[in-house]
Amino acid sequence: MDKESNHLFNQPFDSLDDFADAISERLHCPVTIEDSNHHLLAYSSHEDETDAARISTIIGRRVPERVINRFWKDGVIPTLNKSDDPLVIPTISDIGLGNRVAISIRKNEEVLGYIWVLEVGRSLTEQDLADLKLAAIKARNQLLQLNLQTKRRERNDQELLWQMMTGDVADHNTVAGHLKRLGLKKDQAIAIIVFSFESMTQAQYKQLAYAAKTAQRMEILIQTLDENELILLVSPKSVVDFDQEAREFIATFSGQLKERFDLCMTASGCSYPKEQYDDVKSSFEEASTVIRLKQLFKRELHESIFYHELGVFRYIDILKRSSDTKKLAANHVIQKLQAYDRENRTNLLETLEAVLDKEDNMSEAAKLLHCHVNTLNYRLKRIKEITMVDLKDPVQKIGIYLDMKLFHNMK
């Protein structure tokens, strides 16, 4: 180990930027230091030569999403997370990345951050790599302190979010004041997104937290966990385009969880964006209702993420709480088909439900039932003979559909 380097890194530093400058001075290369979620903590003084990825990181104060995605795809981040040794990363021109050497800053198995060295005009020697490893060790205590501060802020933010979702803090100006500290601009809209999972360990929650904090398709203000649900308070880029923005974010987030951590969500739900912050409670209830009904009606609602997309199932949710639910579900058509199927070992009730689910699209309904369209037409004719139902009458049709879903939910 180089004694001069040991002395250089052991001296007190006023800031992480000064520490980054010291590493840069020793290695004669530009240096950046990030936290474990790839947010920029410090960088060495500007050099004449750099690359697009470093410039974007400094301007945006975090590593660009395209770079993070590529590092996961190429195995860079998983390798860094499992090792104490420097990793040489060759040029990746299509994301504006020059030759780099990176090392994780670790405390036991926990990754606290990373040091990135851009090789400009030279390649790091074995001694350089050894000194970089020493620098990572020396950075540990500073990042531990920052990590503790970050966790305290996050706990306070999570407490605020729960107060908002339970209605304990409902004044618009009070909430706006808190959210301004998190970077929310005046009059910017907020929304709630909820992701549900089968189960959740502490290790998996850390993976979820990492994925949320590195997501850049939507601004995430606060995140918290409620048993097996991840709850995000987000700020959309555009209220008008929020529908598309939310769908793209959910699809990307879901894909990254599966690819990186083999985590699969069971359902997702989203509230509407609101520019008034005095009713986050109703936003949370909207998203939670979507989750709950999607779990009850998986096939029918698997593509729904907003409350209005629940359609008729919103009313089923209300009817379920009625004291007359059993009476409502006692539909004459359903009872007759149920009795006929039982006596004749047919599946006419299932057939009727499939046709209604597919909005009279006979080809799709036939695929769902694994039968020929001609067979389906014959069954529908038989259903009409038995029940005298007129499926062309929207009143009868909607009524049967509602009762059928109530009937299945009560079985």
TORTITI-773730 format. One record per residue (C-alpha): residue number from 0; x, y, z. Coordinates in steps of 0.02 Angstrom, whole numbers, plus 50000, padded with zeros to 5 digits. Example, Ala and Ser with C-alpha at 12.3 -4.5 7.8 and 13.67 -1.06 7.14 Angstrom:
// residues 2
n | x | y | z
0 | 50615 | 49775 | 50390 $
1 | 50684 | 49947 | 50357 $
END
This chain:
// residues 411
n | x | y | z
0 | 50000 | 50000 | 50000 $
1 | 50069 | 50171 | 49952 $
2 | 50113 | 50270 | 50112 $
3 | 50090 | 50436 | 50023 $
4 | 49913 | 50387 | 49971 $
5 | 49874 | 50325 | 50145 $
6 | 49928 | 50494 | 50216 $
7 | 49832 | 50587 | 50079 $
8 | 49667 | 50498 | 50116 $
9 | 49689 | 50501 | 50306 $
10 | 49690 | 50689 | 50321 $
11 | 49528 | 50779 | 50371 $
12 | 49418 | 50844 | 50229 $
13 | 49292 | 50985 | 50240 $
14 | 49176 | 50900 | 50116 $
15 | 49155 | 50750 | 50003 $
16 | 49200 | 50863 | 49856 $
17 | 49370 | 50892 | 49936 $
18 | 49389 | 50704 | 49959 $
19 | 49343 | 50677 | 49774 $
20 | 49477 | 50807 | 49729 $
21 | 49605 | 50712 | 49834 $
22 | 49567 | 50548 | 49742 $
23 | 49574 | 50640 | 49575 $
24 | 49741 | 50717 | 49622 $
25 | 49813 | 50547 | 49665 $
26 | 49747 | 50457 | 49510 $
27 | 49759 | 50605 | 49388 $
28 | 49581 | 50568 | 49328 $
29 | 49407 | 50644 | 49352 $
30 | 49312 | 50566 | 49499 $
31 | 49130 | 50558 | 49551 $
32 | 49055 | 50489 | 49711 $
33 | 48875 | 50426 | 49716 $
34 | 48759 | 50356 | 49849 $
35 | 48688 | 50180 | 49836 $
36 | 48543 | 50243 | 49728 $
37 | 48659 | 50328 | 49602 $
38 | 48625 | 50506 | 49661 $
39 | 48777 | 50617 | 49646 $
40 | 48861 | 50659 | 49812 $
41 | 49024 | 50739 | 49754 $
42 | 49136 | 50761 | 49602 $
43 | 49312 | 50821 | 49574 $
44 | 49352 | 50987 | 49493 $
45 | 49315 | 50994 | 49307 $
46 | 49446 | 50930 | 49189 $
47 | 49470 | 50980 | 49008 $
48 | 49421 | 50805 | 48953 $
49 | 49268 | 50709 | 49011 $
50 | 49123 | 50612 | 48933 $
51 | 48936 | 50636 | 48906 $
52 | 48884 | 50517 | 49046 $
53 | 48984 | 50614 | 49177 $
54 | 48918 | 50782 | 49115 $
55 | 48737 | 50719 | 49123 $
56 | 48766 | 50649 | 49298 $
57 | 48834 | 50815 | 49362 $
58 | 48697 | 50919 | 49279 $
59 | 48556 | 50804 | 49335 $
60 | 48635 | 50765 | 49505 $
61 | 48607 | 50579 | 49471 $
62 | 48663 | 50448 | 49348 $
63 | 48551 | 50448 | 49191 $
64 | 48425 | 50307 | 49186 $
65 | 48492 | 50241 | 49020 $
66 | 48663 | 50219 | 49100 $
67 | 48593 | 50129 | 49253 $
68 | 48491 | 50013 | 49142 $
69 | 48642 | 49972 | 49036 $
70 | 48749 | 49937 | 49190 $
71 | 48618 | 49815 | 49253 $
72 | 48603 | 49733 | 49083 $
73 | 48792 | 49712 | 49069 $
74 | 48808 | 49650 | 49248 $
75 | 48911 | 49800 | 49308 $
76 | 48804 | 49847 | 49458 $
77 | 48774 | 49668 | 49519 $
78 | 48963 | 49638 | 49511 $
79 | 49003 | 49798 | 49606 $
80 | 48872 | 49756 | 49739 $
81 | 48955 | 49590 | 49777 $
82 | 49137 | 49642 | 49777 $
83 | 49260 | 49755 | 49870 $
84 | 49377 | 49763 | 49721 $
85 | 49386 | 49893 | 49582 $
86 | 49298 | 49848 | 49419 $
87 | 49365 | 49904 | 49250 $
88 | 49225 | 49956 | 49131 $
89 | 49270 | 49977 | 48947 $
90 | 49198 | 50114 | 48837 $
91 | 49012 | 50102 | 48796 $
92 | 48993 | 50230 | 48657 $
93 | 48805 | 50220 | 48632 $
94 | 48772 | 50288 | 48808 $
95 | 48914 | 50415 | 48804 $
96 | 49026 | 50318 | 48925 $
97 | 49215 | 50322 | 48916 $
98 | 49336 | 50200 | 48999 $
99 | 49299 | 50191 | 49185 $
100 | 49351 | 50106 | 49344 $
101 | 49222 | 50090 | 49483 $
102 | 49221 | 50025 | 49660 $
103 | 49083 | 50007 | 49789 $
104 | 49093 | 50087 | 49961 $
105 | 49033 | 49953 | 50081 $
106 | 48997 | 49920 | 50263 $
107 | 48994 | 49732 | 50281 $
108 | 48866 | 49676 | 50150 $
109 | 48780 | 49845 | 50134 $
110 | 48826 | 49955 | 49987 $
111 | 48836 | 50137 | 50041 $
112 | 48891 | 50211 | 49875 $
113 | 49013 | 50205 | 49731 $
114 | 49172 | 50292 | 49672 $
115 | 49189 | 50313 | 49483 $
116 | 49353 | 50358 | 49400 $
117 | 49355 | 50412 | 49218 $
118 | 49518 | 50357 | 49136 $
119 | 49572 | 50509 | 49036 $
120 | 49736 | 50494 | 48942 $
121 | 49796 | 50348 | 49048 $
122 | 49747 | 50179 | 49119 $
123 | 49753 | 50148 | 49305 $
124 | 49900 | 50043 | 49364 $
125 | 49894 | 49904 | 49494 $
126 | 49953 | 50029 | 49624 $
127 | 49817 | 50151 | 49569 $
128 | 49686 | 50015 | 49592 $
129 | 49755 | 49974 | 49765 $
130 | 49746 | 50157 | 49813 $
131 | 49568 | 50170 | 49746 $
132 | 49521 | 50024 | 49858 $
133 | 49598 | 50118 | 50005 $
134 | 49498 | 50274 | 49958 $
135 | 49337 | 50171 | 49962 $
136 | 49379 | 50112 | 50138 $
137 | 49416 | 50290 | 50195 $
138 | 49250 | 50352 | 50120 $
139 | 49149 | 50226 | 50222 $
140 | 49128 | 50331 | 50380 $
141 | 49076 | 50486 | 50286 $
142 | 48944 | 50392 | 50188 $
143 | 48883 | 50305 | 50346 $
144 | 48845 | 50476 | 50422 $
145 | 48757 | 50533 | 50264 $
146 | 48660 | 50369 | 50260 $
147 | 48597 | 50395 | 50437 $
148 | 48541 | 50572 | 50395 $
149 | 48453 | 50509 | 50239 $
150 | 48362 | 50373 | 50336 $
151 | 48303 | 50499 | 50466 $
152 | 48235 | 50612 | 50329 $
153 | 48149 | 50465 | 50246 $
154 | 48066 | 50412 | 50410 $
155 | 48000 | 50590 | 50432 $
156 | 47939 | 50593 | 50252 $
157 | 47852 | 50425 | 50273 $
158 | 47766 | 50486 | 50432 $
159 | 47705 | 50639 | 50336 $
160 | 47637 | 50528 | 50196 $
161 | 47541 | 50420 | 50320 $
162 | 47468 | 50576 | 50401 $
163 | 47412 | 50635 | 50229 $
164 | 47337 | 50466 | 50182 $
165 | 47242 | 50452 | 50347 $
166 | 47180 | 50631 | 50339 $
167 | 47276 | 50689 | 50494 $
168 | 47362 | 50820 | 50386 $
169 | 47237 | 50886 | 50259 $
170 | 47275 | 51072 | 50240 $
171 | 47337 | 51112 | 50065 $
172 | 47462 | 51245 | 50118 $
173 | 47534 | 51138 | 50258 $
174 | 47562 | 50991 | 50140 $
175 | 47631 | 51106 | 50004 $
176 | 47759 | 51174 | 50127 $
177 | 47821 | 51000 | 50170 $
178 | 47827 | 50943 | 49989 $
179 | 47920 | 51099 | 49933 $
180 | 48067 | 51037 | 50037 $
181 | 48064 | 50878 | 49930 $
182 | 48077 | 50979 | 49770 $
183 | 47894 | 50994 | 49724 $
184 | 47860 | 51154 | 49626 $
185 | 47713 | 51267 | 49664 $
186 | 47545 | 51205 | 49597 $
187 | 47624 | 51043 | 49535 $
188 | 47503 | 50895 | 49542 $
189 | 47527 | 50740 | 49650 $
190 | 47457 | 50564 | 49642 $
191 | 47467 | 50398 | 49733 $
192 | 47526 | 50235 | 49653 $
193 | 47512 | 50070 | 49747 $
194 | 47599 | 49906 | 49703 $
195 | 47546 | 49744 | 49787 $
196 | 47654 | 49588 | 49811 $
197 | 47623 | 49412 | 49874 $
198 | 47746 | 49434 | 50018 $
199 | 47884 | 49553 | 50068 $
200 | 48047 | 49522 | 50160 $
201 | 48163 | 49660 | 50221 $
202 | 48289 | 49616 | 50085 $
203 | 48153 | 49627 | 49952 $
204 | 48095 | 49795 | 50021 $
205 | 48271 | 49862 | 50000 $
206 | 48267 | 49804 | 49819 $
207 | 48099 | 49889 | 49794 $
208 | 48164 | 50049 | 49874 $
209 | 48316 | 50047 | 49760 $
210 | 48209 | 50020 | 49604 $
211 | 48093 | 50163 | 49653 $
212 | 48233 | 50284 | 49693 $
213 | 48323 | 50251 | 49530 $
214 | 48165 | 50264 | 49424 $
215 | 48168 | 50424 | 49323 $
216 | 48013 | 50410 | 49215 $
217 | 47914 | 50491 | 49355 $
218 | 47964 | 50600 | 49503 $
219 | 47942 | 50500 | 49663 $
220 | 47924 | 50614 | 49814 $
221 | 47896 | 50489 | 49955 $
222 | 47887 | 50299 | 49964 $
223 | 47833 | 50185 | 50105 $
224 | 47786 | 50004 | 50135 $
225 | 47624 | 49940 | 50210 $
226 | 47640 | 49753 | 50239 $
227 | 47649 | 49685 | 50060 $
228 | 47611 | 49849 | 49971 $
229 | 47731 | 49981 | 49908 $
230 | 47652 | 50154 | 49911 $
231 | 47723 | 50298 | 49809 $
232 | 47679 | 50482 | 49815 $
233 | 47725 | 50543 | 49641 $
234 | 47724 | 50704 | 49543 $
235 | 47679 | 50683 | 49358 $
236 | 47767 | 50782 | 49224 $
237 | 47599 | 50823 | 49145 $
238 | 47422 | 50810 | 49213 $
239 | 47354 | 50796 | 49036 $
240 | 47469 | 50652 | 48988 $
241 | 47469 | 50568 | 49159 $
242 | 47371 | 50416 | 49099 $
243 | 47506 | 50369 | 48974 $
244 | 47647 | 50422 | 49090 $
245 | 47581 | 50313 | 49231 $
246 | 47559 | 50161 | 49118 $
247 | 47736 | 50176 | 49051 $
248 | 47807 | 50199 | 49226 $
249 | 47713 | 50048 | 49295 $
250 | 47764 | 49938 | 49148 $
251 | 47947 | 49991 | 49160 $
252 | 47953 | 49976 | 49349 $
253 | 47871 | 49805 | 49344 $
254 | 47993 | 49745 | 49210 $
255 | 48146 | 49806 | 49306 $
256 | 48089 | 49720 | 49466 $
257 | 48069 | 49556 | 49372 $
258 | 48232 | 49568 | 49274 $
259 | 48345 | 49631 | 49414 $
260 | 48272 | 49550 | 49570 $
261 | 48148 | 49418 | 49509 $
262 | 48010 | 49512 | 49602 $
263 | 47833 | 49500 | 49531 $
264 | 47693 | 49616 | 49584 $
265 | 47517 | 49547 | 49596 $
266 | 47426 | 49710 | 49558 $
267 | 47450 | 49897 | 49536 $
268 | 47330 | 50042 | 49559 $
269 | 47342 | 50229 | 49530 $
270 | 47244 | 50382 | 49586 $
271 | 47206 | 50532 | 49478 $
272 | 47331 | 50678 | 49486 $
273 | 47271 | 50821 | 49595 $
274 | 47335 | 50999 | 49611 $
275 | 47247 | 51021 | 49779 $
276 | 47337 | 50926 | 49917 $
277 | 47199 | 50928 | 50048 $
278 | 47127 | 50759 | 50001 $
279 | 47271 | 50636 | 49979 $
280 | 47165 | 50519 | 50084 $
281 | 47041 | 50497 | 49941 $
282 | 47186 | 50472 | 49818 $
283 | 47251 | 50330 | 49925 $
284 | 47076 | 50255 | 49936 $
285 | 47058 | 50263 | 49745 $
286 | 47220 | 50169 | 49715 $
287 | 47185 | 50044 | 49856 $
288 | 47011 | 50008 | 49787 $
289 | 47087 | 49969 | 49617 $
290 | 47209 | 49848 | 49700 $
291 | 47074 | 49763 | 49803 $
292 | 46953 | 49737 | 49659 $
293 | 47090 | 49679 | 49540 $
294 | 47133 | 49545 | 49667 $
295 | 46950 | 49490 | 49672 $
296 | 46922 | 49498 | 49484 $
297 | 47094 | 49457 | 49413 $
298 | 47041 | 49410 | 49237 $
299 | 46916 | 49550 | 49210 $
300 | 47021 | 49693 | 49281 $
301 | 47202 | 49642 | 49248 $
302 | 47232 | 49792 | 49133 $
303 | 47146 | 49922 | 49244 $
304 | 47252 | 50043 | 49345 $
305 | 47133 | 50192 | 49371 $
306 | 46971 | 50195 | 49469 $
307 | 46862 | 50239 | 49319 $
308 | 46930 | 50087 | 49226 $
309 | 46846 | 49974 | 49354 $
310 | 46684 | 50014 | 49263 $
311 | 46537 | 49915 | 49328 $
312 | 46645 | 49834 | 49461 $
313 | 46642 | 49998 | 49559 $
314 | 46457 | 49966 | 49590 $
315 | 46486 | 49784 | 49633 $
316 | 46602 | 49846 | 49770 $
317 | 46461 | 49955 | 49838 $
318 | 46328 | 49819 | 49820 $
319 | 46437 | 49695 | 49914 $
320 | 46419 | 49803 | 50068 $
321 | 46230 | 49803 | 50055 $
322 | 46127 | 49701 | 50180 $
323 | 46024 | 49638 | 50032 $
324 | 46172 | 49566 | 49937 $
325 | 46103 | 49389 | 49936 $
326 | 45936 | 49450 | 49872 $
327 | 46023 | 49552 | 49736 $
328 | 46126 | 49403 | 49678 $
329 | 45973 | 49290 | 49669 $
330 | 45949 | 49320 | 49483 $
331 | 45818 | 49208 | 49400 $
332 | 45925 | 49181 | 49244 $
333 | 46077 | 49131 | 49346 $
334 | 45975 | 49011 | 49453 $
335 | 45895 | 48926 | 49303 $
336 | 46063 | 48905 | 49213 $
337 | 46145 | 48843 | 49373 $
338 | 46008 | 48711 | 49394 $
339 | 46017 | 48660 | 49210 $
340 | 46206 | 48642 | 49215 $
341 | 46195 | 48537 | 49373 $
342 | 46065 | 48419 | 49299 $
343 | 46140 | 48404 | 49125 $
344 | 46325 | 48424 | 49162 $
345 | 46340 | 48574 | 49045 $
346 | 46425 | 48741 | 49066 $
347 | 46296 | 48865 | 49002 $
348 | 46320 | 48985 | 49149 $
349 | 46507 | 48992 | 49112 $
350 | 46467 | 49019 | 48928 $
351 | 46352 | 49166 | 48965 $
352 | 46483 | 49246 | 49077 $
353 | 46619 | 49227 | 48945 $
354 | 46509 | 49309 | 48812 $
355 | 46469 | 49455 | 48928 $
356 | 46652 | 49472 | 48980 $
357 | 46703 | 49483 | 48797 $
358 | 46565 | 49608 | 48753 $
359 | 46482 | 49489 | 48629 $
360 | 46645 | 49460 | 48534 $
361 | 46607 | 49280 | 48486 $
362 | 46783 | 49238 | 48427 $
363 | 46863 | 49297 | 48589 $
364 | 46731 | 49212 | 48696 $
365 | 46756 | 49049 | 48600 $
366 | 46944 | 49058 | 48631 $
367 | 46913 | 49086 | 48816 $
368 | 46798 | 48934 | 48823 $
369 | 46910 | 48828 | 48708 $
370 | 46767 | 48789 | 48590 $
371 | 46715 | 48826 | 48410 $
372 | 46611 | 48980 | 48370 $
373 | 46472 | 48868 | 48302 $
374 | 46468 | 48776 | 48469 $
375 | 46458 | 48942 | 48559 $
376 | 46312 | 49000 | 48450 $
377 | 46220 | 48838 | 48487 $
378 | 46246 | 48863 | 48675 $
379 | 46182 | 49043 | 48667 $
380 | 46027 | 48983 | 48576 $
381 | 46000 | 48853 | 48712 $
382 | 46024 | 48987 | 48848 $
383 | 45888 | 49093 | 48769 $
384 | 45769 | 48944 | 48759 $
385 | 45796 | 48901 | 48943 $
386 | 45793 | 49077 | 49018 $
387 | 45700 | 49184 | 48890 $
388 | 45836 | 49316 | 48919 $
389 | 45860 | 49450 | 48786 $
390 | 46046 | 49491 | 48778 $
391 | 46011 | 49632 | 48656 $
392 | 45918 | 49725 | 48794 $
393 | 46053 | 49830 | 48884 $
394 | 45950 | 49836 | 49045 $
395 | 45938 | 49645 | 49057 $
396 | 46117 | 49623 | 49000 $
397 | 46195 | 49742 | 49127 $
398 | 46085 | 49674 | 49265 $
399 | 46136 | 49494 | 49232 $
400 | 46319 | 49543 | 49222 $
401 | 46313 | 49633 | 49390 $
402 | 46221 | 49490 | 49474 $
403 | 46339 | 49362 | 49398 $
404 | 46492 | 49449 | 49470 $
405 | 46406 | 49466 | 49639 $
406 | 46357 | 49282 | 49631 $
407 | 46536 | 49225 | 49597 $
408 | 46607 | 49338 | 49731 $
409 | 46490 | 49261 | 49861 $
410 | 46530 | 49079 | 49821 $
END
